[in-house]
């Protein structure tokens, strides 16, 4: 099990998405993604929910509370 910063980065990369692309899909600025992936700030719950929908995983997976499924 990892933490949220590692999960967000791994999910983004597994989906061949840049930080800019994820930011655009979430409606946030690219530096926000960088800060999440560095563990400097936490994403708002609405963005965790959006990421779970984008990546097709549960919010628990996005937040690193459950392992990333092999199919993600």
Secondary structure as UniProt FT lines:
FT   HELIX           4..14
FT   TURN            15..16
FT   HELIX           19..26
FT   HELIX           30..38
FT   HELIX           45..55
FT   HELIX           59..62
FT   TURN            63..64
FT   TURN            70..71
//
